[in-house]
Amino acid sequence: MRALRVEKVTVNIGVGEAGEKLVKAQKVLEM
């Protein structure tokens, strides 16, 4: 159970970082 929970957290962090990069890229394109 603990291992699964850790995997979920790492996946969420990875998705969050990718999302931030996409938002930054959008802002750059809008400029």
Beta strands, then each sheet from edge to edge (+ up, - down):
end
